[in-house]
């Protein structure tokens, strides 16, 4: 399940061939950057992306422990 409401696009988390993960979600850098906790930071080339709770929970079984 990818939590699609329109059956056309949806938030998703998927593993890349190199073992990294990519996230498809709603870009929210400008709105959320001022609210990052003190121990969080991002580089200029990084963006804050929001995914639904359901997307992350459904992806949990596909994320390796190591």
Protein Blocks (a to p, Z undefined) as FASTA:
>chain_A
ZZiaklmaccdddddfkopacdddddfklmmmmmpcfkbccdfkbccddddfklmmmmmm
mpcfZZ
